[in-house]
Amino acid sequence: MRTWYAAPGIALVVALAVLAWLAFAPAGLGGRDAYVITSGVSMQPRFHTGDLAIVRRASHYQVGEIVAYHDPAIGRILHRIIARDGDRFVMKGDNNSFIDAYHPTSAEIVGRLWLHVPAAGRVLVALRQPAWAAAAATLSMLLFAAPIAGERRRRGARTTHRHAGAGVAVLGPAGQVAAVALCLVALAGAALAVVAFRRGSTHTALVPVAYEQKGAFSYTAPAPGVYASGQAATGQPVFPALASRVDLTFAYQINSVLPVIAKGSYQVDAVVRGQDGWTRTLPLVPPTPFSADHFQTSAVLDLKQLLDLINVTQERTGVQQRRVSVAIAPSVNVAGTVGGAPLKETFAPDLGFVFDPGELQVDRSQPQGANPYGSDPFAPKTSGTARQSRVVASQLSLAGLRIGVGAARRLAEAGLALAAIGAVAFFVLLRRAAGADEPARIRAKYGALLVSLRASGLADSARVVDVSTFEDLVRIADRSDRMILHQQRGAMREYFLADAEVTYRYTAGPVRGGEEVP
């Protein structure tokens, strides 16, 4: 039997739901609107704490309009545009005696005031609480589950196996699947709402901010007739017989993808070590301040001074130092910020040489990977992280996926809204079915028990007992485990149950719209 009598109600509910979505869908779910719940007194007397302002994105904004904008330090603010300053807007609350400190750009404006609903913000805040969300989900399920449960209770346990779910037969198989799906959506939305609304949408966390420190060593020394350029360059041996000094250069830089503000001090020493553990430090560059993210300094290693030091040590100790190591050791103490995160670090690489009376050459004997500043002795570098306290979006873990708490809240609200709309649609459908003509209602509920006849002589049998309700006929059919026969006579429908020598009959009608016997 067709259920055309329920279609207009469902179509109306669906149409209203679609219109409501098109008019009020939030931007986070593909709509054009944003919702602002006002607080404070800055926009009195027009707005008060707990009002709801719905704002809509526009292509341009004008002086005098009330708009919502995003302040990086405060968040979303609803104020009036009072002037323009280049590509920025000057904002002020109607009840304030001062203008806003932050001047937003057009991209930072959330939208222009479209609708003002006094006190509605308080209602939304209450409905967003977990208890209200769970209550809404429960109500959504009860709206279309109650008629089913009530019908099953009336018909008893014995009837259930024969025509279970007859109370929703008017929905059809697809409608019943949709009802179950909406129940699941409501339960999932309620569970997600409880979890999402119990956790703050943001929290304070220490966020790592990466940075890198780099150095660069270079040197030159006279070497006439030995090298084509007439001097030893970075990486080449230096010969004390040809050069009395080595000119050294050290460059430093700290960088990050975020802004770096750095200052501190540096110094450069030459550390001389003998094979027996003897050590002597020769200052090359005294402590020097700097106030930038990079600097470059020069130093001179006096080879004659170095030879004199070795000779004096040998004469006084009687220990022959055939070879010594010389490390050019800068030490950089830097402080400041990286992306706003505090920074305090020391960068202290060294460039090692092996020195004997005849030659000074770079020490390449250090094992691979042993240097914490990398494998290239001329380009030391190291990376680090500073920790910055930031307000970050909270996240939930759902089935192995990470989702923001804000997105989870919107998803839960959308699910509950969908379940509520579906519940209303099913409620309207079932109510319309209940108010339909009686033959249609009987067909919807008890179609599994009915057998249609074109004509019969049951109505003319000797013992015909008329029952007062169709449900009485159903109880007799359940007791005797028989089907109910029915036929149409004019505008009336007759339902029969032959039991031994007695025929039980129920008459219903008239039939709406001249409906034919299926």
NURO-466563 format. One record per residue (C-alpha): z, x, y. Coordinates in steps of 0.5 Angstrom, whole numbers, plus 500, padded with zeros to 3 digits. Each point is the difference from the previous one (the first is absolute). Layout:
<torkols>
+-----+-----+-----+
!  zz !  xx !  yy !
+-----+-----+-----+
!   Z !   X !   Y !
...
+-----+-----+-----+
</torkols>
This chain:
<torkols>
+-----+-----+-----+
!  zz !  xx !  yy !
+-----+-----+-----+
! 500 ! 500 ! 500 !
! 498 ! 503 ! 507 !
! 506 ! 501 ! 505 !
! 496 ! 499 ! 506 !
! 506 ! 496 ! 503 !
! 504 ! 506 ! 501 !
! 494 ! 504 ! 503 !
! 501 ! 498 ! 507 !
! 507 ! 502 ! 501 !
! 499 ! 507 ! 497 !
! 494 ! 501 ! 504 !
! 504 ! 498 ! 506 !
! 506 ! 505 ! 498 !
! 495 ! 506 ! 499 !
! 496 ! 498 ! 507 !
! 507 ! 500 ! 503 !
! 502 ! 507 ! 497 !
! 493 ! 503 ! 502 !
! 501 ! 498 ! 507 !
! 507 ! 502 ! 500 !
! 498 ! 507 ! 497 !
! 494 ! 501 ! 505 !
! 504 ! 498 ! 506 !
! 507 ! 504 ! 498 !
! 498 ! 505 ! 495 !
! 504 ! 507 ! 502 !
! 496 ! 506 ! 502 !
! 503 ! 504 ! 494 !
! 497 ! 495 ! 495 !
! 493 ! 500 ! 503 !
! 501 ! 495 ! 506 !
! 500 ! 501 ! 507 !
! 507 ! 498 ! 502 !
! 507 ! 504 ! 501 !
! 507 ! 497 ! 500 !
! 505 ! 502 ! 505 !
! 507 ! 498 ! 499 !
! 503 ! 501 ! 507 !
! 507 ! 503 ! 502 !
! 504 ! 501 ! 506 !
! 499 ! 497 ! 507 !
! 494 ! 504 ! 503 !
! 495 ! 494 ! 500 !
! 505 ! 495 ! 502 !
! 500 ! 494 ! 502 !
! 493 ! 499 ! 496 !
! 502 ! 504 ! 494 !
! 507 ! 500 ! 497 !
! 503 ! 504 ! 494 !
! 497 ! 497 ! 493 !
! 494 ! 497 ! 503 !
! 493 ! 501 ! 496 !
! 494 ! 503 ! 504 !
! 494 ! 500 ! 496 !
! 495 ! 505 ! 504 !
! 493 ! 501 ! 498 !
! 495 ! 506 ! 501 !
! 495 ! 500 ! 506 !
! 495 ! 505 ! 502 !
! 503 ! 501 ! 507 !
! 506 ! 498 ! 503 !
! 501 ! 498 ! 508 !
! 506 ! 501 ! 505 !
! 505 ! 494 ! 499 !
! 499 ! 499 ! 493 !
! 506 ! 500 ! 495 !
! 498 ! 505 ! 494 !
! 504 ! 503 ! 495 !
! 499 ! 508 ! 499 !
! 503 ! 505 ! 496 !
! 505 ! 505 ! 503 !
! 500 ! 507 ! 496 !
! 508 ! 500 ! 501 !
! 502 ! 493 ! 500 !
! 495 ! 496 ! 496 !
! 496 ! 494 ! 502 !
! 502 ! 497 ! 507 !
! 497 ! 493 ! 503 !
! 500 ! 501 ! 508 !
! 495 ! 498 ! 505 !
! 494 ! 505 ! 503 !
! 501 ! 501 ! 507 !
! 495 ! 506 ! 502 !
! 495 ! 505 ! 497 !
! 501 ! 507 ! 500 !
! 493 ! 503 ! 498 !
! 499 ! 498 ! 493 !
! 508 ! 498 ! 499 !
! 504 ! 494 ! 502 !
! 506 ! 499 ! 504 !
! 505 ! 495 ! 497 !
! 506 ! 497 ! 502 !
! 505 ! 494 ! 497 !
! 500 ! 494 ! 505 !
! 507 ! 501 ! 500 !
! 501 ! 507 ! 501 !
! 500 ! 504 ! 507 !
! 497 ! 506 ! 497 !
! 493 ! 501 ! 497 !
! 499 ! 503 ! 493 !
! 501 ! 507 ! 499 !
! 494 ! 500 ! 495 !
! 493 ! 498 ! 502 !
! 496 ! 498 ! 494 !
! 492 ! 501 ! 499 !
! 496 ! 494 ! 498 !
! 500 ! 503 ! 493 !
! 508 ! 499 ! 500 !
! 500 ! 493 ! 502 !
! 501 ! 496 ! 494 !
! 498 ! 493 ! 503 !
! 500 ! 495 ! 506 !
! 505 ! 494 ! 500 !
! 496 ! 494 ! 496 !
! 506 ! 496 ! 498 !
! 507 ! 499 ! 502 !
! 505 ! 497 ! 495 !
! 507 ! 500 ! 503 !
! 506 ! 501 ! 495 !
! 495 ! 501 ! 494 !
! 501 ! 507 ! 499 !
! 507 ! 498 ! 498 !
! 497 ! 496 ! 494 !
! 496 ! 505 ! 498 !
! 505 ! 506 ! 500 !
! 504 ! 495 ! 496 !
! 494 ! 498 ! 495 !
! 499 ! 508 ! 499 !
! 507 ! 501 ! 497 !
! 500 ! 501 ! 492 !
! 504 ! 493 ! 499 !
! 495 ! 496 ! 504 !
! 494 ! 503 ! 497 !
! 503 ! 499 ! 493 !
! 502 ! 493 ! 502 !
! 492 ! 499 ! 502 !
! 498 ! 502 ! 494 !
! 504 ! 496 ! 495 !
! 498 ! 494 ! 505 !
! 493 ! 501 ! 499 !
! 501 ! 500 ! 492 !
! 504 ! 494 ! 500 !
! 495 ! 496 ! 504 !
! 495 ! 500 ! 495 !
! 504 ! 502 ! 494 !
! 505 ! 494 ! 501 !
! 495 ! 494 ! 498 !
! 498 ! 504 ! 493 !
! 508 ! 501 ! 498 !
! 502 ! 493 ! 502 !
! 494 ! 497 ! 496 !
! 502 ! 504 ! 494 !
! 507 ! 498 ! 500 !
! 498 ! 493 ! 500 !
! 495 ! 500 ! 494 !
! 505 ! 504 ! 496 !
! 500 ! 506 ! 495 !
! 495 ! 496 ! 495 !
! 495 ! 499 ! 505 !
! 499 ! 507 ! 503 !
! 496 ! 503 ! 494 !
! 495 ! 494 ! 500 !
! 499 ! 500 ! 508 !
! 504 ! 505 ! 503 !
! 498 ! 501 ! 507 !
! 497 ! 493 ! 501 !
! 504 ! 500 ! 507 !
! 495 ! 505 ! 503 !
! 493 ! 498 ! 496 !
! 498 ! 497 ! 507 !
! 499 ! 508 ! 502 !
! 495 ! 501 ! 494 !
! 500 ! 507 ! 496 !
! 498 ! 504 ! 506 !
! 506 ! 497 ! 505 !
! 505 ! 501 ! 495 !
! 498 ! 507 ! 499 !
! 500 ! 500 ! 508 !
! 507 ! 497 ! 500 !
! 503 ! 505 ! 495 !
! 497 ! 506 ! 504 !
! 503 ! 497 ! 506 !
! 507 ! 500 ! 497 !
! 499 ! 508 ! 498 !
! 498 ! 501 ! 507 !
! 506 ! 497 ! 503 !
! 504 ! 503 ! 495 !
! 497 ! 507 ! 502 !
! 500 ! 499 ! 507 !
! 508 ! 498 ! 500 !
! 501 ! 506 ! 496 !
! 496 ! 505 ! 505 !
! 504 ! 496 ! 506 !
! 507 ! 501 ! 497 !
! 498 ! 508 ! 499 !
! 496 ! 501 ! 506 !
! 505 ! 496 ! 505 !
! 506 ! 504 ! 497 !
! 497 ! 506 ! 502 !
! 499 ! 503 ! 508 !
! 492 ! 500 ! 502 !
! 502 ! 507 ! 502 !
! 505 ! 506 ! 499 !
! 502 ! 506 ! 503 !
! 497 ! 506 ! 496 !
! 499 ! 508 ! 501 !
! 493 ! 501 ! 500 !
! 497 ! 507 ! 498 !
! 496 ! 503 ! 506 !
! 496 ! 505 ! 497 !
! 498 ! 507 ! 504 !
! 497 ! 507 ! 499 !
! 502 ! 507 ! 502 !
! 495 ! 505 ! 500 !
! 500 ! 507 ! 502 !
! 494 ! 505 ! 501 !
! 501 ! 508 ! 500 !
! 495 ! 505 ! 502 !
! 500 ! 507 ! 502 !
! 496 ! 506 ! 502 !
! 501 ! 508 ! 501 !
! 495 ! 506 ! 502 !
! 496 ! 503 ! 494 !
! 494 ! 504 ! 503 !
! 495 ! 502 ! 495 !
! 503 ! 496 ! 495 !
! 498 ! 493 ! 501 !
! 493 ! 498 ! 503 !
! 504 ! 497 ! 506 !
! 504 ! 506 ! 501 !
! 507 ! 496 ! 498 !
! 503 ! 497 ! 495 !
! 500 ! 492 ! 500 !
! 505 ! 495 ! 496 !
! 500 ! 502 ! 493 !
! 498 ! 507 ! 500 !
! 504 ! 506 ! 499 !
! 503 ! 504 ! 506 !
! 500 ! 507 ! 500 !
! 506 ! 503 ! 504 !
! 496 ! 507 ! 501 !
! 495 ! 496 ! 504 !
! 504 ! 495 ! 503 !
! 507 ! 500 ! 503 !
! 501 ! 492 ! 501 !
! 498 ! 494 ! 497 !
! 499 ! 494 ! 505 !
! 502 ! 494 ! 497 !
! 499 ! 492 ! 502 !
! 504 ! 494 ! 497 !
! 498 ! 493 ! 501 !
! 504 ! 494 ! 499 !
! 498 ! 492 ! 500 !
! 504 ! 494 ! 497 !
! 496 ! 494 ! 500 !
! 500 ! 493 ! 497 !
! 496 ! 493 ! 500 !
! 505 ! 498 ! 505 !
! 502 ! 503 ! 506 !
! 504 ! 506 ! 500 !
! 505 ! 502 ! 506 !
! 503 ! 507 ! 498 !
! 504 ! 506 ! 503 !
! 504 ! 506 ! 498 !
! 500 ! 507 ! 500 !
! 496 ! 506 ! 496 !
! 501 ! 507 ! 498 !
! 496 ! 505 ! 496 !
! 504 ! 506 ! 496 !
! 497 ! 505 ! 496 !
! 505 ! 501 ! 494 !
! 499 ! 507 ! 496 !
! 503 ! 500 ! 493 !
! 500 ! 506 ! 496 !
! 499 ! 500 ! 492 !
! 508 ! 502 ! 499 !
! 502 ! 493 ! 504 !
! 500 ! 504 ! 507 !
! 499 ! 495 ! 506 !
! 499 ! 501 ! 507 !
! 497 ! 494 ! 505 !
! 496 ! 502 ! 506 !
! 499 ! 495 ! 506 !
! 493 ! 499 ! 502 !
! 501 ! 494 ! 504 !
! 506 ! 497 ! 503 !
! 503 ! 493 ! 500 !
! 495 ! 496 ! 504 !
! 500 ! 493 ! 502 !
! 494 ! 495 ! 499 !
! 499 ! 493 ! 501 !
! 493 ! 497 ! 497 !
! 498 ! 499 ! 493 !
! 496 ! 507 ! 500 !
! 501 ! 507 ! 503 !
! 497 ! 507 ! 499 !
! 504 ! 507 ! 500 !
! 498 ! 507 ! 500 !
! 504 ! 506 ! 497 !
! 499 ! 507 ! 499 !
! 502 ! 504 ! 494 !
! 501 ! 507 ! 502 !
! 498 ! 505 ! 494 !
! 503 ! 506 ! 503 !
! 507 ! 497 ! 501 !
! 499 ! 497 ! 493 !
! 499 ! 507 ! 497 !
! 506 ! 503 ! 504 !
! 504 ! 495 ! 497 !
! 499 ! 501 ! 493 !
! 500 ! 508 ! 501 !
! 507 ! 500 ! 504 !
! 502 ! 495 ! 494 !
! 498 ! 505 ! 495 !
! 503 ! 506 ! 503 !
! 507 ! 497 ! 501 !
! 500 ! 497 ! 493 !
! 496 ! 505 ! 496 !
! 497 ! 494 ! 497 !
! 492 ! 501 ! 500 !
! 497 ! 493 ! 502 !
! 493 ! 501 ! 497 !
! 498 ! 493 ! 502 !
! 503 ! 494 ! 504 !
! 498 ! 493 ! 501 !
! 499 ! 497 ! 507 !
! 501 ! 493 ! 501 !
! 497 ! 497 ! 507 !
! 505 ! 494 ! 500 !
! 500 ! 495 ! 505 !
! 505 ! 494 ! 501 !
! 499 ! 494 ! 503 !
! 505 ! 495 ! 502 !
! 497 ! 493 ! 502 !
! 503 ! 494 ! 502 !
! 498 ! 493 ! 503 !
! 497 ! 494 ! 497 !
! 494 ! 498 ! 495 !
! 497 ! 493 ! 501 !
! 507 ! 499 ! 504 !
! 504 ! 502 ! 493 !
! 505 ! 506 ! 502 !
! 498 ! 507 ! 498 !
! 503 ! 506 ! 499 !
! 497 ! 506 ! 496 !
! 499 ! 507 ! 499 !
! 494 ! 504 ! 498 !
! 501 ! 507 ! 498 !
! 494 ! 503 ! 496 !
! 498 ! 507 ! 499 !
! 494 ! 505 ! 500 !
! 502 ! 505 ! 495 !
! 497 ! 508 ! 500 !
! 501 ! 506 ! 496 !
! 501 ! 506 ! 504 !
! 500 ! 507 ! 498 !
! 499 ! 506 ! 505 !
! 492 ! 500 ! 499 !
! 499 ! 492 ! 500 !
! 502 ! 493 ! 502 !
! 497 ! 495 ! 495 !
! 501 ! 493 ! 499 !
! 505 ! 498 ! 494 !
! 496 ! 496 ! 495 !
! 505 ! 501 ! 494 !
! 504 ! 494 ! 501 !
! 499 ! 495 ! 494 !
! 495 ! 494 ! 501 !
! 504 ! 494 ! 502 !
! 506 ! 504 ! 502 !
! 499 ! 499 ! 508 !
! 503 ! 493 ! 502 !
! 495 ! 501 ! 506 !
! 494 ! 500 ! 496 !
! 496 ! 505 ! 496 !
! 496 ! 502 ! 507 !
! 505 ! 505 ! 503 !
! 496 ! 500 ! 506 !
! 500 ! 492 ! 501 !
! 507 ! 498 ! 498 !
! 501 ! 493 ! 500 !
! 505 ! 495 ! 498 !
! 501 ! 492 ! 500 !
! 506 ! 496 ! 501 !
! 503 ! 493 ! 502 !
! 504 ! 497 ! 505 !
! 504 ! 494 ! 499 !
! 499 ! 494 ! 505 !
! 504 ! 494 ! 500 !
! 496 ! 494 ! 501 !
! 500 ! 493 ! 499 !
! 495 ! 498 ! 494 !
! 497 ! 494 ! 497 !
! 504 ! 499 ! 494 !
! 496 ! 499 ! 493 !
! 501 ! 496 ! 493 !
! 498 ! 502 ! 494 !
! 496 ! 494 ! 496 !
! 497 ! 502 ! 493 !
! 500 ! 507 ! 502 !
! 496 ! 499 ! 507 !
! 503 ! 501 ! 506 !
! 500 ! 495 ! 506 !
! 503 ! 499 ! 506 !
! 506 ! 496 ! 501 !
! 497 ! 496 ! 506 !
! 493 ! 499 ! 496 !
! 505 ! 498 ! 494 !
! 503 ! 495 ! 505 !
! 493 ! 497 ! 502 !
! 498 ! 500 ! 493 !
! 506 ! 496 ! 498 !
! 499 ! 495 ! 506 !
! 493 ! 499 ! 498 !
! 502 ! 498 ! 493 !
! 505 ! 495 ! 502 !
! 496 ! 497 ! 505 !
! 494 ! 499 ! 495 !
! 505 ! 498 ! 495 !
! 503 ! 495 ! 505 !
! 493 ! 497 ! 502 !
! 498 ! 500 ! 492 !
! 506 ! 496 ! 499 !
! 499 ! 495 ! 506 !
! 493 ! 499 ! 497 !
! 502 ! 498 ! 493 !
! 506 ! 496 ! 503 !
! 494 ! 496 ! 503 !
! 496 ! 500 ! 494 !
! 505 ! 497 ! 496 !
! 503 ! 495 ! 505 !
! 493 ! 497 ! 501 !
! 499 ! 500 ! 492 !
! 507 ! 496 ! 500 !
! 497 ! 495 ! 505 !
! 493 ! 499 ! 496 !
! 499 ! 494 ! 497 !
! 503 ! 499 ! 493 !
! 495 ! 501 ! 495 !
! 498 ! 507 ! 504 !
! 507 ! 502 ! 499 !
! 501 ! 498 ! 493 !
! 494 ! 504 ! 498 !
! 502 ! 506 ! 504 !
! 507 ! 500 ! 497 !
! 498 ! 498 ! 493 !
! 493 ! 501 ! 499 !
! 502 ! 504 ! 493 !
! 503 ! 494 ! 497 !
! 494 ! 495 ! 502 !
! 494 ! 498 ! 496 !
! 495 ! 496 ! 503 !
! 496 ! 494 ! 497 !
! 494 ! 496 ! 502 !
! 503 ! 493 ! 497 !
! 505 ! 498 ! 495 !
! 503 ! 494 ! 498 !
! 507 ! 502 ! 501 !
! 502 ! 496 ! 505 !
! 498 ! 494 ! 496 !
! 505 ! 502 ! 494 !
! 505 ! 495 ! 498 !
! 506 ! 504 ! 502 !
! 499 ! 503 ! 507 !
! 506 ! 503 ! 504 !
! 500 ! 502 ! 507 !
! 504 ! 505 ! 502 !
! 502 ! 501 ! 508 !
! 498 ! 507 ! 501 !
! 495 ! 505 ! 497 !
! 506 ! 505 ! 499 !
! 503 ! 495 ! 495 !
! 493 ! 500 ! 496 !
! 501 ! 508 ! 500 !
! 507 ! 500 ! 497 !
! 497 ! 495 ! 495 !
! 494 ! 505 ! 499 !
! 505 ! 506 ! 499 !
! 504 ! 496 ! 495 !
! 495 ! 498 ! 496 !
! 495 ! 507 ! 501 !
! 494 ! 496 ! 502 !
! 495 ! 500 ! 505 !
! 499 ! 494 ! 506 !
! 494 ! 496 ! 500 !
! 497 ! 498 ! 506 !
! 494 ! 496 ! 503 !
! 498 ! 497 ! 507 !
! 499 ! 492 ! 501 !
! 497 ! 499 ! 506 !
! 505 ! 503 ! 506 !
! 505 ! 501 ! 495 !
! 502 ! 505 ! 495 !
! 504 ! 498 ! 493 !
! 504 ! 505 ! 496 !
! 501 ! 499 ! 493 !
! 504 ! 503 ! 494 !
! 500 ! 496 ! 493 !
! 506 ! 501 ! 496 !
! 500 ! 497 ! 494 !
! 499 ! 492 ! 501 !
! 502 ! 501 ! 507 !
! 495 ! 502 ! 506 !
! 504 ! 503 ! 506 !
! 496 ! 499 ! 507 !
! 500 ! 502 ! 507 !
! 496 ! 497 ! 505 !
! 498 ! 504 ! 507 !
! 495 ! 499 ! 505 !
! 496 ! 499 ! 504 !
! 496 ! 506 ! 499 !
! 499 ! 504 ! 507 !
! 492 ! 500 ! 502 !
! 497 ! 497 ! 494 !
! 502 ! 506 ! 496 !
! 497 ! 500 ! 493 !
! 503 ! 501 ! 493 !
! 499 ! 508 ! 499 !
+-----+-----+-----+
</torkols>
